[in-house]
Amino acid sequence: MLAFGAAFAVELTGTTSVNVTSDTAAQAKTRAFNSARRDVITRELRNYANSEQLEAAIKESSNEELMNIISSSSLDSEKISDTSYSANISFVIDGDAARKWMEKYSVQNWLPSSSSVAVVQVANSVPFNVTLLQPMADWASLNAVARDVGADIATVKIVGNNISFVMEEKNAIKFSKALRMNGWRVQQSLDGFKIFK
């Protein structure tokens, strides 16, 4: 049995530089934040979603709606004049909120829900690391192989196309054999298994 523990968080943080001029400094700042938010959301989520569908959803979404998927923001090198605003703006995207927003706009994605992720006890698990060349298709393929052999994948961390997950020790060998039969390369080491396409 998998033991459920603390949910992991997908790392979705981005920074962009803005330099906007408008009628007033307040208007310039508002426009700068709206532009920066769209830029960071596009850049960070494109690793987890169909890029064309994502861009269409961002165009359709209001600024207020996109604000709702940002969990925090920070500023660096802020400069304000009577009619301009410039800064380096960083945003942290809430993974669960982003996933729900993408589902609302029918954006095909593979961003997991942190509330549904199982973490296997370390004593009873084997670590796997994989870099996905085609994220959605490859992740679906890995999960299909796991289902076929009756194994559960418990995601630990996702950074871009790199995924770390764990699996019960009793299923790790049959999963790795099934992967090889499905065109994957699997390398075993003291640190666990590395999977390649």
Backbone hydrogen bonds, N-H to C=O, Kabsch-Sander energy under -0.5 kcal/mol:
donor,donor_aa,acceptor,acceptor_aa,energy
4,F,2,L,-0.5
11,E,158,I,-1.3
12,L,10,V,-1.0
14,G,91,F,-2.1
16,T,89,I,-2.3
18,V,87,A,-2.7
20,V,85,Y,-3.0
22,S,83,T,-3.1
25,A,82,D,-1.1
28,A,24,T,-2.2
29,K,25,A,-2.5
30,T,26,A,-2.3
31,R,27,Q,-2.6
32,A,28,A,-2.4
33,F,29,K,-2.5
34,N,30,T,-2.4
35,S,31,R,-2.4
36,A,32,A,-2.8
37,R,33,F,-2.6
38,R,34,N,-1.8
39,D,35,S,-2.2
40,V,36,A,-2.7
41,I,37,R,-2.5
42,T,38,R,-2.3
43,R,39,D,-2.5
44,E,40,V,-2.9
45,L,41,I,-2.3
46,R,42,T,-1.3
47,N,44,E,-0.6
48,Y,45,L,-2.0
49,A,45,L,-0.5
50,N,108,Q,-2.4
51,S,49,A,-0.5
54,L,50,N,-2.5
55,E,51,S,-2.5
56,A,52,E,-2.0
57,A,53,Q,-2.1
58,I,54,L,-2.3
59,K,55,E,-2.0
60,E,56,A,-1.8
61,S,57,A,-1.7
66,L,62,S,-1.9
67,M,63,N,-1.8
68,N,64,E,-1.1
69,I,66,L,-1.2
70,I,67,M,-1.5
71,S,69,I,-0.5
71,S,92,V,-2.8
72,S,92,V,-1.3
74,S,90,S,-2.1
76,D,88,N,-1.6
79,K,86,S,-3.1
81,S,84,S,-2.2
85,Y,20,V,-2.5
86,S,79,K,-2.5
87,A,18,V,-1.7
88,N,76,D,-3.0
89,I,16,T,-2.8
89,I,87,A,-0.6
90,S,74,S,-2.8
91,F,14,G,-2.7
92,V,72,S,-2.7
93,I,12,L,-2.9
93,I,91,F,-0.5
94,D,69,I,-2.7
95,G,93,I,-0.7
98,A,94,D,-2.6
99,R,95,G,-2.3
100,K,96,D,-2.2
101,W,97,A,-2.3
102,M,98,A,-2.5
103,E,99,R,-2.2
104,K,100,K,-2.1
105,Y,101,W,-1.5
106,S,103,E,-1.5
107,V,102,M,-3.2
108,Q,106,S,-0.7
110,W,48,Y,-2.3
114,S,112,P,-0.6
116,S,113,S,-1.3
117,V,114,S,-0.9
120,V,118,A,-0.5
124,N,121,Q,-1.4
125,S,122,V,-1.4
126,V,167,M,-2.6
128,F,165,F,-3.2
129,N,193,F,-2.2
130,V,163,I,-2.3
131,T,195,I,-0.9
132,L,130,V,-0.5
132,L,161,N,-2.7
138,D,134,Q,-3.4
139,W,135,P,-2.4
140,A,136,M,-2.1
141,S,137,A,-2.1
142,L,138,D,-2.6
143,N,139,W,-2.2
144,A,140,A,-2.1
145,V,141,S,-2.2
146,A,142,L,-2.2
147,R,143,N,-2.4
148,D,144,A,-2.2
149,V,145,V,-1.4
150,G,147,R,-1.3
151,A,146,A,-3.0
154,A,152,D,-0.5
154,A,166,V,-2.3
155,T,153,I,-0.6
156,V,164,S,-3.0
157,K,164,S,-1.9
159,V,162,N,-2.6
162,N,159,V,-2.2
163,I,130,V,-2.9
164,S,157,K,-2.8
165,F,128,F,-2.3
166,V,154,A,-2.3
167,M,126,V,-1.6
169,E,124,N,-1.4
171,N,168,E,-1.7
172,A,168,E,-1.0
172,A,169,E,-0.7
173,I,169,E,-0.6
175,F,171,N,-2.2
176,S,172,A,-2.4
177,K,173,I,-2.3
178,A,174,K,-2.0
179,L,175,F,-2.2
180,R,176,S,-1.9
181,M,177,K,-1.9
182,N,178,A,-0.9
182,N,179,L,-0.8
183,G,180,R,-1.5
184,W,179,L,-2.4
185,R,196,F,-2.9
187,Q,194,K,-2.9
189,S,192,G,-2.9
192,G,189,S,-1.5
193,F,127,P,-2.5
194,K,187,Q,-2.9
195,I,129,N,-2.7
196,F,185,R,-2.9
